[in-house]
Amino acid sequence: MFFRLIVFLIFNGIILLPLFYRYILFFNPPVAVQFTFLGILFLFGLLPMGANERFEKNFKSFYPLWRTILYAIYIGGILLLFLTFVRDLFWIAVAFIFSQVPSPFDIGPVMYANSLTLTVVIVLILWSLVEGNRLPRLRHIPFYSPKITDPIRLIVLTDLHLHRTTPIRRIQKIIDQVNTLKPDIVLLVGDTIDDEPTRLTALLALFKTVSASGGMYFVTGNHEFYIGYAVCVRALSDMGAVLLDNKGVLLKSNLFLGGIPDSECGPKFSNKPNFNKAFQNADSHMFRLLLSHTPIRFKKNSPCDLEISGHTHGGQIFPFHVAPFLRYKCVAGFYRMGNAWLYVSRGTGQWGPQMRLFAPTEITCITLCPCNRKLPLP
């Protein structure tokens, strides 16, 4: 463990060396200053570890603030590295083409550019904290299908990541908004729990007040497996939700709702997704809706008409949008899958830092409508 930590710190320090050069070494400060900042860069990777729940006993009521500060500094460092790299790459290219442009290797212009970049990063961090703590945006989406006999309203909540630091008032306002929409069905599409359920008693109790004529259903995400599959399923069931991992249920308006456990973590914990079990009682004329926390892109032979997923958080914090796209070929919104559709939610909460940058949270209201028209692209 100690050896892996040392390797991680060295690797982390090497990645951040461009920042050390551009913001410290470039100005040739005293050797003591150089070594001080070099040490800080190598310890930078420990910041998320310092936000771990084990430190709650040390900071007590200030733990949420402590956690927020560490994550904000960590994300700020990553943003600074990214923006500095893009800035310098563009600057060098322009200076090479136009001789009248100030050199990116002159101290004066670099000092000005560094000050401006740091200011931009601070503004982005403050904005991301505001976005991460504001109420989710409500997104209304109509979905037309000839298989639907009567309109049915679905409310999708995914990636809530309920944690001991999650404000109760925020969750209460989310539930109040859900109830205002008078949904037929409420769907929890994984990563609802992100902490020991015993620490979430008050938060989970709020969901008992959810009002949906057709009930509330859930599937598990990767974080339910991390925390403990059995205890999370029990906690979610106790609040009135029905488990749909490899199960299905026929609801009104010819809607068959099927679900699977997380497609990535499930197999590692001997709980593989089984589409045949999920839709074993579904007839071909029924509208098949699949709940899968992690997006699955079916190229053909999709087991469903519509798949609803989360997991990507829509990227959560720029520039991390590229990661889910490279892995899943989707980030947020609608995607065509042969004769079916996939909808990926940006999530109603967030993992780790309570921060969002160019990927706002959402409460998704999908209305299934009986119509022969194709779904218009959002």
C-alpha positions in Angstrom: 0.0 0.0 0.0 2.8 2.4 1.0 4.7 1.6 -2.2 1.6 2.2 -4.4 1.1 5.6 -2.6 4.6 6.7 -3.4 4.3 5.7 -7.0 1.0 7.6 -7.2 2.5 10.7 -5.7 5.5 10.6 -8.1 3.2 10.0 -11.1 0.9 12.9 -9.9 3.9 15.2 -9.5 5.2 14.4 -13.0 1.8 15.3 -14.6 1.8 18.6 -12.8 5.4 19.6 -13.7 4.2 21.9 -16.5 2.4 24.0 -13.9 5.5 24.1 -11.8 7.5 25.3 -14.7 5.0 27.8 -16.0 4.0 29.4 -12.7 7.1 29.0 -10.5 10.3 27.9 -12.2 9.8 30.2 -15.2 10.3 33.2 -12.9 13.4 31.8 -11.3 12.5 32.3 -7.6 14.8 31.3 -4.7 15.6 27.6 -4.5 13.7 27.3 -1.2 10.6 28.6 -2.9 11.1 26.2 -5.8 11.4 23.1 -3.5 8.4 24.2 -1.4 6.1 24.5 -4.4 7.5 21.3 -5.9 6.6 19.4 -2.7 3.1 20.9 -2.8 2.6 19.6 -6.3 3.6 16.1 -5.4 1.2 16.1 -2.4 -1.6 17.5 -4.6 -3.0 14.0 -5.3 -3.7 13.5 -1.6 -6.4 16.1 -1.5 -9.3 13.8 -2.4 -8.0 11.3 0.2 -8.2 14.1 2.8 -11.9 14.4 2.0 -12.6 10.8 3.1 -15.4 10.1 5.6 -12.8 8.9 8.1 -11.9 12.5 8.8 -15.5 13.4 9.8 -14.7 12.8 13.5 -11.8 15.3 13.3 -13.8 18.1 11.7 -17.3 17.2 13.0 -19.9 19.8 11.8 -17.2 21.4 9.7 -16.6 18.2 7.7 -18.9 19.1 4.8 -17.0 22.5 4.4 -13.6 20.8 4.7 -14.6 18.3 2.1 -15.8 21.0 -0.3 -12.6 23.1 0.1 -10.3 20.1 -0.6 -12.3 19.1 -3.7 -12.5 22.7 -4.9 -8.7 23.1 -4.7 -8.2 19.7 -6.4 -10.5 20.5 -9.3 -9.1 23.9 -9.5 -5.6 22.5 -10.0 -6.8 20.2 -12.8 -8.6 23.1 -14.5 -5.5 25.2 -14.2 -3.4 22.5 -15.8 -5.9 22.1 -18.7 -6.4 25.8 -19.4 -2.7 26.5 -19.2 -1.9 23.8 -21.6 -4.6 24.9 -24.1 -3.6 28.5 -23.7 0.1 27.9 -24.3 -0.5 25.6 -27.2 -2.6 28.3 -28.9 -0.2 31.1 -27.9 2.9 29.4 -29.3 1.1 28.6 -32.6 -0.2 32.2 -33.0 3.2 33.7 -32.0 4.9 31.5 -34.6 2.6 32.8 -37.4 2.4 36.4 -36.3 5.7 38.0 -35.2 3.9 41.0 -33.6 2.3 38.8 -31.0 4.1 38.9 -27.6 6.4 35.9 -27.1 5.1 33.1 -24.8 8.6 33.0 -23.3 8.8 36.6 -22.1 8.4 37.1 -18.4 6.0 40.1 -18.7 3.4 38.6 -21.0 3.6 35.2 -19.2 3.0 36.9 -15.8 -0.1 38.7 -17.2 -1.4 35.5 -18.9 -0.9 33.5 -15.6 -2.8 36.1 -13.6 -5.7 36.0 -16.2 -5.7 32.2 -16.2 -5.8 32.0 -12.4 -8.7 34.5 -12.3 -10.6 32.4 -14.9 -10.1 29.2 -12.9 -11.3 30.9 -9.7 -14.4 32.1 -11.4 -15.1 28.7 -12.9 -14.6 27.0 -9.5 -17.0 29.4 -7.8 -19.6 28.9 -10.6 -19.2 25.1 -10.4 -19.9 25.2 -6.7 -23.1 27.3 -7.4 -24.2 24.8 -10.1 -23.5 21.8 -7.9 -25.6 23.1 -5.1 -28.6 24.6 -7.0 -31.8 22.6 -7.5 -31.8 20.4 -10.6 -33.3 21.7 -13.8 -36.6 20.2 -14.9 -36.4 18.6 -18.4 -39.7 17.7 -20.1 -39.4 15.1 -22.9 -42.2 13.6 -25.0 -41.7 10.1 -26.4 -44.1 8.9 -29.0 -44.8 5.2 -29.7 -47.6 3.3 -31.4 -47.2 0.7 -28.6 -48.4 3.1 -25.9 -52.2 3.1 -25.5 -52.5 6.0 -23.0 -50.2 8.8 -21.9 -48.0 7.9 -18.9 -45.7 10.3 -17.1 -42.3 9.0 -15.8 -40.0 10.9 -13.5 -36.4 9.9 -13.7 -34.0 10.5 -10.8 -30.6 9.0 -11.3 -27.2 9.5 -9.6 -28.5 11.2 -6.5 -25.4 9.9 -4.6 -27.0 10.4 -1.2 -24.2 11.0 1.3 -24.0 12.1 4.9 -23.1 15.6 3.6 -26.1 15.8 1.3 -28.3 18.7 2.6 -31.7 17.4 3.7 -33.4 20.6 2.5 -32.1 20.0 -1.1 -33.6 16.4 -1.2 -36.8 17.7 0.3 -37.1 20.3 -2.4 -36.4 17.7 -5.1 -39.2 15.4 -3.8 -41.6 18.4 -3.5 -40.9 19.2 -7.2 -41.4 15.5 -8.2 -44.8 15.4 -6.3 -45.8 18.7 -8.0 -45.5 17.0 -11.4 -48.0 14.3 -10.3 -46.1 11.4 -11.9 -47.5 8.0 -12.8 -44.2 6.3 -12.1 -40.9 7.4 -10.4 -37.7 5.7 -11.5 -34.5 5.6 -9.6 -31.9 4.6 -12.1 -28.9 3.7 -9.9 -26.3 5.3 -7.6 -29.1 6.5 -5.3 -27.0 5.6 -2.3 -23.3 6.6 -1.9 -22.8 6.1 1.9 -23.6 3.7 4.7 -27.4 3.5 4.7 -27.4 3.9 8.5 -26.0 7.4 8.0 -28.8 8.3 5.5 -31.9 7.5 7.6 -33.3 11.0 7.5 -32.6 11.4 3.8 -34.1 8.0 2.8 -37.2 8.6 5.0 -38.1 11.6 2.8 -38.7 9.3 -0.2 -41.6 7.7 1.6 -43.5 10.9 0.8 -43.0 10.4 -2.9 -46.5 10.3 -4.6 -46.8 8.3 -7.8 -50.0 6.5 -8.8 -48.0 3.6 -10.4 -45.3 3.3 -7.7 -41.6 3.9 -7.4 -39.0 1.5 -9.0 -35.3 1.2 -8.8 -32.2 -0.6 -10.2 -28.8 -0.6 -8.6 -25.7 1.3 -9.9 -22.1 0.7 -9.3 -22.0 2.7 -6.0 -24.7 0.4 -4.5 -22.3 -2.4 -5.1 -19.4 -0.5 -3.6 -21.3 0.3 -0.4 -22.9 -3.1 -0.1 -25.5 -4.5 -2.4 -27.7 -6.2 0.2 -27.9 -3.3 2.6 -28.6 -0.8 -0.1 -31.3 -2.9 -1.7 -32.9 -3.3 1.7 -32.7 0.4 2.5 -34.2 1.4 -0.9 -37.0 -1.2 -0.5 -37.8 0.0 3.0 -38.5 3.5 1.6 -41.2 2.0 -0.7 -39.3 1.4 -4.0 -39.5 -1.9 -5.9 -36.3 -3.6 -7.0 -36.1 -4.3 -10.8 -32.7 -6.0 -11.0 -33.2 -8.7 -13.6 -37.0 -8.3 -13.1 -39.9 -6.8 -15.0 -43.4 -5.7 -14.3 -46.3 -4.9 -16.6 -47.8 -1.5 -15.9 -50.7 0.5 -17.4 -50.8 1.8 -20.9 -49.2 -1.4 -22.3 -45.9 -0.4 -20.6 -43.5 -3.3 -19.6 -40.8 -2.0 -17.2 -37.6 -4.1 -17.0 -34.4 -3.5 -15.2 -30.9 -4.9 -14.7 -28.1 -4.4 -12.1 -25.2 -2.3 -13.1 -23.7 -3.9 -16.2 -20.1 -3.2 -15.1 -20.1 -3.9 -11.4 -22.8 -6.6 -11.4 -20.7 -9.3 -13.0 -17.8 -8.6 -10.6 -20.2 -9.3 -7.7 -21.8 -12.4 -9.2 -24.9 -10.4 -10.2 -24.8 -10.4 -14.0 -27.4 -8.5 -16.0 -30.0 -10.9 -17.6 -32.2 -9.3 -20.2 -34.2 -12.5 -20.7 -35.2 -12.5 -17.1 -36.0 -8.8 -17.1 -38.4 -9.2 -20.1 -39.4 -12.8 -19.9 -43.1 -11.9 -19.4 -43.2 -9.1 -22.0 -45.0 -9.7 -25.3 -43.9 -8.2 -28.6 -46.8 -5.7 -28.7 -45.8 -4.2 -25.3 -43.7 -1.1 -25.0 -40.4 -2.3 -23.4 -38.6 0.2 -21.1 -35.2 -0.8 -19.8 -33.6 0.7 -16.7 -29.8 0.3 -16.9 -27.6 2.5 -14.7 -24.6 2.3 -17.0 -25.5 3.1 -20.7 -25.5 0.1 -23.0 -25.4 0.9 -26.7 -27.2 -1.9 -28.5 -26.2 -1.8 -32.2 -28.9 -4.2 -33.1 -31.3 -6.7 -31.5 -32.1 -4.3 -28.7 -34.3 -6.0 -25.9 -36.2 -2.7 -25.5 -37.9 0.2 -27.2 -36.3 2.8 -24.9 -33.4 2.5 -22.5 -33.0 5.0 -19.6 -29.5 5.3 -18.1 -27.4 7.6 -16.0 -23.8 7.1 -14.7 -22.1 9.6 -17.0 -23.2 12.7 -15.0 -23.1 14.4 -18.4 -19.4 14.8 -17.7 -20.1 16.6 -14.4 -17.1 18.9 -14.5 -15.5 20.2 -17.7 -13.2 19.0 -19.3 -14.1 15.5 -18.0 -16.9 15.3 -20.6 -14.5 13.5 -22.9 -14.1 10.5 -20.6 -17.7 9.2 -20.7 -17.8 9.8 -24.5 -14.7 7.8 -25.1 -15.9 5.0 -22.9 -19.6 4.8 -23.7 -19.9 6.9 -26.9 -22.5 8.9 -25.1 -22.6 11.7 -22.5 -26.2 13.0 -22.1 -29.4 13.1 -24.1 -30.9 10.9 -26.7 -29.0 8.3 -28.9 -30.3 6.1 -31.6 -29.8 2.3 -31.2 -31.0 0.6 -34.3 -34.8 0.4 -33.9 -34.6 1.6 -30.3 -33.5 4.7 -28.3 -31.2 5.4 -25.4 -31.7 8.3 -23.1 -28.8 9.2 -20.8 -29.5 11.6 -17.9 -27.0 14.0 -16.5 -28.1 13.0 -13.0 -29.9 14.6 -10.2 -26.9 14.7 -7.9 -23.2 14.3 -8.2 -20.4 12.1 -7.0 -17.5 13.4 -4.9 -17.2 17.2 -5.2 -20.6 19.0 -5.0 -19.6 20.8 -8.2 -21.0 21.0 -11.7 -19.4 22.7 -14.7 -21.2 22.9 -18.0 -23.2 19.8 -17.0 -26.2 20.9 -14.9 -28.2 18.4 -12.9 -31.7 17.4 -14.0 -35.0 16.0 -13.0 -36.2 14.2 -16.2 -39.9 14.1 -16.9 -40.6 11.7 -19.8 -44.1 11.5 -21.1 -44.8 8.3 -23.1 -47.5 9.2 -25.7 -49.6 7.1 -28.0 -48.8 8.3 -31.5 -47.4 6.9 -34.7 -45.0 9.8 -35.2 -41.3 9.3 -34.7 -39.6 10.9 -31.7 -38.3 14.4 -32.8 -34.7 14.9 -32.0 -34.2 16.9 -28.8 
